[in-house]
Amino acid sequence: MIIARARGRSRRIASALFASALLMVAGCKGATPIHDLLANASALDDKTVRIAGKVESAAGAFGYAVYRVDDGTGEINVVTKSGGAPAENTEVGVEGVFHQAFTIGTDVVAVIEETKRSAH
């Protein structure tokens, strides 16, 4: 009986840890993996999208900025007209308008024009 209770508790703890890990991987609510954005670039052009990931590089001046976000599935540049650039190596959630610039072979050049940003 005691062993059965311990196993049940262990399973509940394991399930809770697994669910927490899934939430962390998912990033912000409704975030789309960057790989999926780039794979469906023409269908998502000029659409509002959400991503979450780590800021790999950033540059800005006079409130304008461009920064590169990596979510583990891909990377994309984000531009903003206000608020400046987030610090490198920080986790961010971004909502903005996806713009496909062009495709060369299988490589898609695209950018997200930021409308909202949150720290994660």
C-alpha angles and dihedrals in degrees: 000000000000090000091050091052091049091051091049091050091047090052092050091049091047090049091050092049091048092050090049091051091051091052091051091050091049090057114193122009111282095007114163118214109252090231089060092050092052093043090054098034099136093050092048098044110132092005126126111252138175127219136172129199150104123308105239099180136356141186132175147159135188092003094307118110147168123204136173120232124200118193097177093261097065147323133257137176119242122200125199133187095200140032097035126241124320117238117273116261093025123126114241140178114214133192119189150119116295116224123189109208100183145313125239110191104308095339117101121202109206142150138199118225102215120233098162135016133187133182118238 
